[in-house]
Amino acid sequence: MKSIHTAVRDQFSQHADYYAQSSAHAKGDTLDVILDFADPKGTEQTLDVATGTGFTAFALAPKVAHVVATDLTPEMVVKAAELAQEQAIKNVVFSVAAAESLPFTDASLDLVTCRLAPHHFQDVPAFLNEVYRVLRTDGLFCLTDSVSPESEELITWQNRVETLRDNSHVYGYPPSQWDTMITDVGFSLEKTAHVRNAQMSFLWWVRPHQNPPEVVQEIRNAFAQLSPDEARDHYTVKPAGDDFYFSWPMYAVKARRR
Ligand SMILES: C[S@@+](CC[C@H](N)C(=O)[O-])C[C@H]1O[C@@H](n2cnc3c(N)ncnc32)[C@H](O)[C@@H]1O
């Protein structure tokens, strides 16, 4: 079986241009909440983990002293560096690194951010331990990611659907498990928030050019098997002819290193 890191690189190496142009990733509540929780003072030595094509790093750059933006996929890092050059952003540097093994010395950073990525991580507790290690005492960790609802049935449903569509999906935890994992490492939780990504067209999201028709149908059937309350309350499902629109629940955390 492919390792998760290989699956992630295989998946994201094909999508650097797509991500760079994706308005769903360029802005939205999950970015605003990170900026709000980080509340930068202008002096922060910052790390953005799993930066993709750099949206979070670029939004932080004018508000902090310096950003190192890391990602597992070299093609994403190359694209992000090109965009930084085009936009004349001078205080961001890029590096290829796994979230589970951060190439920084202990207590060397003031702020670590990570947006829309840990559901692809091979080992989230190892990532959280690394974030704790590289932050100085009182340093801040700000996270947003897609989460499962607090229901065993829907945790199984959502992770099955996500993995069918993208084999680099590992696990979407529910918010309560995030809180436990983050506090177990030693952080104190200062704020949390429930947010959403933009409504997505199923027919766009399901990547029909990449996934075979039987897989697309299996995922469509899985949505059809949700109860009307689950579809509405957890996934904001709205029919639109042959298509439908939906969104994933997202969770945001502001945690301080003690
Ligand atoms: C949806 S994109 C990230 C979006 C980005 N953080 C933003 O704000 O636009 C997910 C990224 O996570 C990266 N990734 C997945 N697993 C990783 C890991 N274990 N370590 C580092 N990066 C990882 C992928 O290469 C991909 O670029």
Ligand as a Chemical Component Dictionary entry (heavy atoms), coordinates in Angstrom:
data_LIG
# 
_chem_comp.id                   LIG 
_chem_comp.type                 NON-POLYMER 
_chem_comp.pdbx_formal_charge   0 
_chem_comp.three_letter_code    LIG 
# 
loop_
_chem_comp_atom.comp_id 
_chem_comp_atom.atom_id 
_chem_comp_atom.alt_atom_id 
_chem_comp_atom.type_symbol 
_chem_comp_atom.charge 
_chem_comp_atom.model_Cartn_x 
_chem_comp_atom.model_Cartn_y 
_chem_comp_atom.model_Cartn_z 
_chem_comp_atom.pdbx_ordinal 
LIG C1  C1  C 0  -5.767 22.165 0.897  1  
LIG S1  S1  S 1  -4.056 22.335 0.774  2  
LIG C2  C2  C 0  -3.601 23.553 1.962  3  
LIG C3  C3  C 0  -4.194 24.873 1.906  4  
LIG C4  C4  C 0  -3.404 25.974 2.546  5  
LIG N1  N1  N 0  -3.026 25.704 3.919  6  
LIG C5  C5  C 0  -4.185 27.258 2.428  7  
LIG O1  O1  O 0  -4.431 27.934 3.432  8  
LIG O2  O2  O -1 -4.572 27.586 1.297  9  
LIG C6  C6  C 0  -3.421 20.943 1.689  10 
LIG C7  C7  C 0  -1.901 20.899 1.678  11 
LIG O3  O3  O 0  -1.470 20.027 2.713  12 
LIG C8  C8  C 0  -0.244 19.481 2.287  13 
LIG N2  N2  N 0  0.050  18.332 3.128  14 
LIG C9  C9  C 0  -0.678 17.193 3.240  15 
LIG N3  N3  N 0  -0.103 16.369 4.141  16 
LIG C10 C10 C 0  0.989  17.000 4.626  17 
LIG C11 C11 C 0  1.954  16.681 5.610  18 
LIG N4  N4  N 0  1.924  15.513 6.265  19 
LIG N5  N5  N 0  2.923  17.575 5.873  20 
LIG C12 C12 C 0  2.961  18.761 5.223  21 
LIG N6  N6  N 0  2.066  19.129 4.274  22 
LIG C13 C13 C 0  1.081  18.261 3.981  23 
LIG C14 C14 C 0  -0.502 19.150 0.822  24 
LIG O4  O4  O 0  0.701  18.991 0.105  25 
LIG C15 C15 C 0  -1.302 20.378 0.384  26 
LIG O5  O5  O 0  -0.488 21.365 -0.189 27 
# 
loop_
_chem_comp_bond.comp_id 
_chem_comp_bond.atom_id_1 
_chem_comp_bond.atom_id_2 
_chem_comp_bond.value_order 
_chem_comp_bond.pdbx_ordinal 
LIG C1  S1  SING 1  
LIG S1  C2  SING 2  
LIG S1  C6  SING 3  
LIG C2  C3  SING 4  
LIG C3  C4  SING 5  
LIG C4  N1  SING 6  
LIG C4  C5  SING 7  
LIG C5  O1  DOUB 8  
LIG C5  O2  SING 9  
LIG C6  C7  SING 10 
LIG C7  O3  SING 11 
LIG C7  C15 SING 12 
LIG O3  C8  SING 13 
LIG C8  N2  SING 14 
LIG C8  C14 SING 15 
LIG N2  C9  SING 16 
LIG N2  C13 SING 17 
LIG C9  N3  DOUB 18 
LIG N3  C10 SING 19 
LIG C10 C11 SING 20 
LIG C10 C13 DOUB 21 
LIG C11 N4  SING 22 
LIG C11 N5  DOUB 23 
LIG N5  C12 SING 24 
LIG C12 N6  DOUB 25 
LIG N6  C13 SING 26 
LIG C14 O4  SING 27 
LIG C14 C15 SING 28 
LIG C15 O5  SING 29 
# 
